[in-house]
């Protein structure tokens, strides 16, 4: 089974860097891999249409790059199905959304971990591509890989912040990330993710996570936006999104070309 680069870096206490894709075309994964710049690619499945075959192809593309791992953002509805299918496709790590309580977080972890007495999960073996279909299904190597899946949790609901200390104390929570847009909605301030009060809550989350020894991850559009968080002690980032980059380029270059053409 493929080495999990993200897990290795976390275990070594080193910084990690990922980037997002919403388009599941494996060619995009390959382009990112050829850059040699990222430790993992996060497929933002919550926002994207996908088929199970596309997940398999995403996993295949990742395996072309030994020093790059993968993650999938898993939405609240049918999270168990999506999580196990993503892992079965070879996507090695998971970001769970929309948890509101510590018990929901525990359930997310149980969905991932193998159903051994030691791990306490409910994830059984399957003949999927992450185990070579017929080669390592139910093997010790598979169980170990499931127990090493990096589990990240979005802290994006009022309930999650209210239960943050308990969530951070749960064995198996490797990373947490604040979600200002959803959080602002949950407190009755839709569209106010940049509100100073909401931003303070993000800082509070980061500070408590660092205190509890759980890695806070920050999502940013660029490295310039990340400098403030580095000063706070954050060492884990996921920057940029394929659709955002394409939109920004199209708008900037298209408008500039229109201005140039209008002047002739």
C-alpha positions in Angstrom: 0.0 0.0 0.0 1.2 3.5 -0.8 3.0 5.4 1.9 0.9 8.2 3.5 3.1 11.3 3.1 0.8 13.5 5.2 0.8 11.1 8.1 4.6 10.8 7.9 5.1 14.5 8.1 2.7 14.9 11.0 4.4 12.1 12.9 7.7 13.8 12.3 6.4 17.2 13.6 7.1 18.9 10.2 5.0 21.5 8.4 2.5 20.3 5.7 1.3 22.0 2.6 -1.7 21.1 0.4 -3.8 22.6 -2.4 -7.4 22.1 -3.3 -9.1 20.8 -6.4 -12.8 20.9 -7.2 -12.4 19.3 -10.6 -11.7 15.6 -10.2 -9.9 15.2 -13.5 -6.7 13.3 -12.8 -4.7 15.4 -15.2 -4.9 18.3 -12.7 -3.5 16.0 -10.0 -0.6 15.2 -12.3 0.1 18.8 -13.0 0.2 19.6 -9.3 2.4 16.5 -8.7 4.9 17.6 -11.4 5.3 20.9 -9.6 6.9 19.1 -6.7 5.5 21.9 -4.4 2.8 20.1 -2.4 2.6 17.3 0.2 -1.0 16.5 -0.7 -3.9 17.4 -2.9 -7.3 17.9 -1.3 -10.2 16.9 -3.4 -13.1 19.1 -2.3 -15.8 16.6 -2.9 -18.3 18.5 -0.9 -18.5 21.0 -3.7 -18.1 18.8 -6.7 -20.0 16.2 -8.7 -18.1 12.9 -8.9 -18.5 9.2 -9.7 -16.9 6.3 -8.0 -14.8 5.7 -11.1 -13.5 9.3 -10.9 -12.4 8.7 -7.3 -10.5 5.6 -8.4 -8.8 7.6 -11.1 -7.9 10.4 -8.7 -6.3 7.8 -6.4 -4.3 6.4 -9.4 -3.0 9.8 -10.3 -1.8 10.4 -6.7 0.1 7.2 -6.8 2.3 8.5 -9.6 4.0 10.7 -7.0 5.6 8.9 -4.1 6.1 12.1 -2.1 2.5 13.3 -2.4 -0.5 12.2 -0.6 -4.2 13.0 -0.8 -7.3 14.1 1.1 -11.0 14.3 0.5 -13.4 16.8 2.0 -16.4 14.7 3.1 -19.9 16.3 3.4 -22.3 15.6 6.3 -24.9 13.6 4.4 -23.8 10.0 3.6 -20.4 10.7 5.2 -19.9 7.0 6.0 -20.4 6.0 2.4 -18.3 8.7 0.9 -15.5 8.3 3.5 -15.1 4.5 2.9 -15.4 4.8 -0.8 -12.7 7.6 -0.9 -10.4 5.5 1.2 -11.1 2.4 -1.0 -10.2 4.5 -4.1 -6.8 5.2 -2.5 -7.5 8.7 -1.2 -5.6 8.4 2.1 -6.9 11.2 4.4 -10.2 12.8 5.2 -11.6 16.2 6.2 -15.0 15.9 7.8 -17.5 18.8 7.6 -20.5 20.0 9.7 -19.8 18.3 13.0 -21.6 20.0 15.9 -20.7 17.8 18.8 -17.9 15.7 20.2 -20.1 12.6 19.6 -20.3 13.4 15.9 -16.6 13.7 15.7 -16.2 10.3 17.5 -18.5 8.8 14.9 -16.4 10.2 12.0 -13.4 8.5 13.5 -15.2 5.2 14.0 -16.2 5.3 10.3 -12.5 5.4 9.3 -10.7 3.1 11.8 -10.6 -0.6 11.3 -13.0 -2.8 13.2 -10.2 -4.3 15.4 -10.6 -4.4 19.2 -7.6 -2.0 19.5 -8.8 0.6 16.9 -12.5 0.5 17.9 -13.7 1.4 14.5 -16.5 0.0 12.3 -14.6 0.0 9.0 -14.5 -3.5 7.5 -12.3 -4.9 4.7 -13.3 -4.6 1.1 -11.9 -5.6 -2.3 -11.1 -2.1 -3.6 -8.2 -0.5 -5.4 -6.4 0.7 -2.3 -5.6 -2.9 -1.4 -5.0 -4.1 -5.0 -8.5 -5.5 -5.1 -7.5 -9.0 -4.3 -4.1 -8.7 -2.8 -4.4 -7.1 0.7 -8.1 -7.1 1.5 -8.5 -7.4 5.2 -4.7 -7.6 5.7 -2.7 -6.3 8.6 -1.2 -3.7 6.3 -4.7 -2.5 5.4 -5.8 -2.3 9.1 -2.6 -0.3 9.9 -3.3 2.1 6.9 -6.8 2.7 8.1 -5.5 3.4 11.6 -3.0 6.0 10.1 -5.6 7.9 8.1 -5.1 11.6 9.0 -8.5 12.8 10.2 -9.2 16.5 10.0 -12.3 18.1 11.4 -14.0 21.4 10.2 -14.8 23.6 13.2 -17.5 25.6 11.4 -20.6 25.3 13.5 -21.6 27.1 16.7 -21.9 23.8 18.5 -18.4 22.7 17.5 -16.9 25.8 19.0 -18.9 25.4 22.1 -17.6 21.8 22.4 -14.1 22.6 21.1 -12.1 21.5 24.1 -13.8 18.2 24.3 -13.4 17.7 20.5 -9.7 18.5 20.7 -9.3 15.9 23.5 -10.6 13.0 21.3 -8.0 10.5 20.3 -7.8 10.4 16.6 -8.4 14.0 15.8 -5.2 15.0 13.9 -6.2 18.4 12.5 -8.8 21.1 12.9 -9.7 23.9 10.5 -12.0 26.9 11.1 -14.7 27.6 8.6 -15.7 31.2 8.8 -18.5 31.2 6.2 -20.5 28.3 7.8 -19.7 29.6 11.3 -21.1 33.0 10.5 -24.3 31.4 9.3 -24.6 29.3 12.4 -24.5 32.4 14.6 -27.0 34.3 12.5 -24.6 36.4 10.5 -24.6 34.9 7.0 -22.0 36.3 4.6 -20.0 37.8 7.5 -17.1 35.4 7.6 -14.7 38.3 7.7 -16.5 39.9 10.6 -13.9 40.9 13.3 -15.8 38.8 15.9 -15.8 35.7 13.6 -12.1 36.2 13.0 -11.4 36.4 16.7 -13.2 33.0 17.1 -10.8 31.6 14.5 -7.8 32.8 16.5 -9.3 31.4 19.7 -9.7 28.0 17.9 -6.1 28.1 16.7 -4.7 29.0 20.1 -6.7 26.3 21.9 -5.7 23.7 19.3 -2.0 24.5 19.7 -2.4 24.3 23.5 -4.0 20.9 23.2 -1.4 19.6 20.8 -3.8 19.2 17.8 -2.6 20.6 14.5 -4.6 23.7 13.4 -4.8 23.9 9.6 -5.5 27.2 7.8 -7.1 27.5 4.3 -5.8 30.5 2.4 -6.0 31.8 -1.2 -2.2 32.5 -1.3 1.0 32.4 0.7 0.7 36.1 1.4 -2.5 35.5 3.4 -0.7 32.8 5.4 2.0 34.9 7.0 -0.1 36.1 9.9 -1.0 32.5 10.8 2.7 31.4 10.7 3.4 34.1 13.3 0.6 32.6 15.5 2.3 29.2 15.3 0.3 27.5 12.5 2.4 25.1 10.4 -0.2 23.4 8.3 -1.8 25.1 5.3 -3.9 24.3 2.3 -3.7 27.1 -0.3 -5.5 27.8 -3.6 -8.4 26.2 -5.4 -8.4 25.3 -9.1 -11.6 27.1 -9.9 -10.6 30.2 -8.0 -7.3 30.3 -9.8 -9.0 29.9 -13.2 -11.6 32.6 -12.4 -9.0 35.0 -11.1 -6.9 34.6 -14.2 -9.8 34.8 -16.6 -11.1 38.0 -15.0 -7.8 39.8 -14.7 -6.5 38.8 -18.1 -9.8 39.1 -19.9 -10.5 42.6 -18.5 -7.0 43.8 -19.4 -7.3 42.5 -22.9 -10.7 44.2 -23.3 -9.1 47.5 -22.2 -6.3 47.0 -24.6 -8.7 46.3 -27.5 -10.9 49.2 -26.6 -7.9 51.6 -27.0 -7.1 50.7 -30.6 
